[in-house]
Amino acid sequence: MFPYEVKMAAIKQWLGGVSISSIMSQYGIRGSATLYEWVRLFNSSGAKALQGNLKSPRTYHPYSFKIEVIKWRLTNHASLTATAKHFNLRTPNLVWEWERALREGRLKPSKGRPPKLTKTNNHEDDELQKLKDENEILKLRNAYLEKLHALAQKKRKSQTKKKPK
């Protein structure tokens, strides 16, 4: 919607200390989120990222990548924002959606074309790999639920300590 030149001028003004409201009124930007998104793109990927349309086509992330992202977040106790930044994802909400899908049992490998069978890749190997994948999913779900339970317990303890007697 906005040309590259306008985006760059707005970012330069914002980085120069001009108030966000005056930049928005000067360029006809309706919401501050738009400017913040431009700044985020500029900081993460440079000016080149601002040349394309703000609404890029959906990126396909394979199942294994989603599991890797969730596992990294749980292992490192990282925030959604830090995880998205670490894996260069467009929004932290994407990580949250994947975690929710995993918790609800909706995150599954895509049903693409099955791999070609070779002499070493027999039915038992496929079955074993399926079980390994399922085991990994269950471990991740368990870790996620344990973390959620621990946070709930911590919240309950803090609420009971604050009640006056």
Phi and psi in degrees as a GROMACS rama.xvg file:
@    title "Ramachandran Plot"
@    xaxis  label "Phi"
@    yaxis  label "Psi"
@TYPE xy
-104.22  137.245  PHE-2
-68.9852  158.842  PRO-3
-54.2475  -41.5647  TYR-4
-62.2387  -39.7417  GLU-5
-66.7519  -43.6814  VAL-6
-59.4933  -46.8824  LYS-7
-65.1026  -40.9699  MET-8
-63.8728  -42.0107  ALA-9
-64.7424  -42.0414  ALA-10
-64.9074  -44.1716  ILE-11
-61.078  -41.1684  LYS-12
-65.3524  -43.4853  GLN-13
-62.9547  -43.7958  TRP-14
-66.9253  -25.6598  LEU-15
-81.0602  -3.94403  GLY-16
102.236  4.34068  GLY-17
-70.8983  142.077  VAL-18
-66.0779  147.9  SER-19
-65.0412  -34.3025  ILE-20
-66.7837  -38.4636  SER-21
-71.1016  -35.0693  SER-22
-65.1162  -42.882  ILE-23
-62.4739  -43.1663  MET-24
-70.9313  -35.7977  SER-25
-64.0598  -40.4796  GLN-26
-104.607  0.643207  TYR-27
72.59  33.4748  GLY-28
-85.8892  125.797  ILE-29
-80.7522  -33.521  ARG-30
-130.732  146.115  GLY-31
-66.5272  -25.2068  SER-32
-59.772  -33.0965  ALA-33
-61.9589  -48.4424  THR-34
-65.8946  -42.4296  LEU-35
-61.8913  -36.8565  TYR-36
-66.1321  -40.3476  GLU-37
-61.4064  -43.6891  TRP-38
-63.9029  -42.6531  VAL-39
-61.8653  -45.565  ARG-40
-62.8356  -41.8756  LEU-41
-62.5371  -44.7099  PHE-42
-68.7149  -37.555  ASN-43
-83.8572  -36.5021  SER-44
-126.222  -1.20879  SER-45
87.3104  -179.881  GLY-46
-64.0056  -27.3229  ALA-47
-58.3384  -32.9218  LYS-48
-66.525  -22.6732  ALA-49
-84.8407  -9.74686  LEU-50
-75.0009  -29.5649  GLN-51
-83.1192  177.757  GLY-52
-68.8519  141.266  ASN-53
-59.7685  -37.062  LEU-54
-92.5492  92.8607  LYS-55
-79.5519  161.127  SER-56
-65.5715  154.554  PRO-57
-61.7796  137.481  ARG-58
-97.2822  135.216  THR-59
-87.9722  126.432  TYR-60
-113.184  122.514  HIS-61
-65.6092  158.358  PRO-62
-54.7435  -43.9601  TYR-63
-62.1256  -35.4022  SER-64
-67.8393  -42.5925  PHE-65
-60.7236  -42.9053  LYS-66
-64.7723  -41.0997  ILE-67
-60.8331  -42.6134  GLU-68
-63.0155  -47.5533  VAL-69
-63.8243  -43.4508  ILE-70
-62.055  -42.5205  LYS-71
-61.8694  -43.8965  TRP-72
-61.9937  -44.1863  ARG-73
-69.2237  -40.412  LEU-74
-65.4473  -40.728  THR-75
-94.7664  0.838138  ASN-76
50.3467  44.8335  HIS-77
-92.3362  156.217  ALA-78
-75.5328  167.178  SER-79
-60.8649  -41.77  LEU-80
-64.0622  -46.0366  THR-81
-63.6911  -38.2651  ALA-82
-65.8993  -45.4617  THR-83
-61.5403  -40.5795  ALA-84
-66.9592  -41.3212  LYS-85
-61.2791  -39.693  HIS-86
-98.3448  7.66737  PHE-87
56.4695  46.3401  ASN-88
-91.3645  151.772  LEU-89
-64.3056  -43.8033  ARG-90
-139.433  148.813  THR-91
-64.9694  -24.6826  PRO-92
-59.9866  -29.1409  ASN-93
-61.5047  -44.0237  LEU-94
-63.0399  -43.9714  VAL-95
-60.0559  -42.9654  TRP-96
-63.0669  -41.2158  GLU-97
-65.5481  -41.2535  TRP-98
-64.4073  -42.1498  GLU-99
-63.4099  -42.5878  ARG-100
-63.3717  -38.7667  ALA-101
-65.2744  -45.633  LEU-102
-61.3446  -38.0852  ARG-103
-86.9265  -1.40172  GLU-104
80.2584  17.6839  GLY-105
-96.73  -11.4015  ARG-106
-86.3597  107.913  LEU-107
-136.152  156.326  LYS-108
-61.0993  146.584  PRO-109
-67.9945  151.441  SER-110
-94.5292  63.9606  LYS-111
-82.6681  -164.548  GLY-112
-67.0791  133.01  ARG-113
-66.8712  150.281  PRO-114
-65.4579  149.981  PRO-115
-66.7846  137.117  LYS-116
-81.5771  133.932  LEU-117
-113.872  178.944  THR-118
-62.1976  -33.6173  LYS-119
-88.287  -11.6784  THR-120
-104.519  83.8926  ASN-121
-97.6824  -175.993  ASN-122
-61.9651  -38.4526  HIS-123
-65.5908  -38.7435  GLU-124
-63.6627  -41.481  ASP-125
-63.2858  -43.5769  ASP-126
-64.3861  -41.7689  GLU-127
-62.3773  -42.667  LEU-128
-64.698  -39.7449  GLN-129
-59.9033  -44.1505  LYS-130
-65.8005  -38.8698  LEU-131
-63.0621  -44.5571  LYS-132
-62.2524  -44.381  ASP-133
-63.7904  -39.6805  GLU-134
-61.74  -42.377  ASN-135
-62.8144  -42.6069  GLU-136
-61.5527  -45.6075  ILE-137
-64.7373  -37.3764  LEU-138
-62.3377  -43.7725  LYS-139
-64.3639  -44.1464  LEU-140
-60.0538  -44.1953  ARG-141
-62.129  -45.0352  ASN-142
-62.3974  -40.927  ALA-143
-64.2005  -45.7508  TYR-144
-67.5628  -35.8597  LEU-145
-63.5787  -41.719  GLU-146
-64.2588  -43.1202  LYS-147
-61.5858  -43.2238  LEU-148
-63.5459  -42.8509  HIS-149
-62.7601  -40.2703  ALA-150
-65.6002  -38.6907  LEU-151
-65.4068  -42.0932  ALA-152
-62.2929  -44.1243  GLN-153
-61.2366  -41.1288  LYS-154
-65.355  -42.5038  LYS-155
-62.5134  -42.162  ARG-156
-63.2758  -41.758  LYS-157
-68.6518  -32.1607  SER-158
-72.5186  -36.2223  GLN-159
-73.5098  -29.6012  THR-160
-70.6783  -29.6336  LYS-161
-81.8824  -15.8968  LYS-162
-70.5735  129.735  LYS-163
-74.4616  147.772  PRO-164
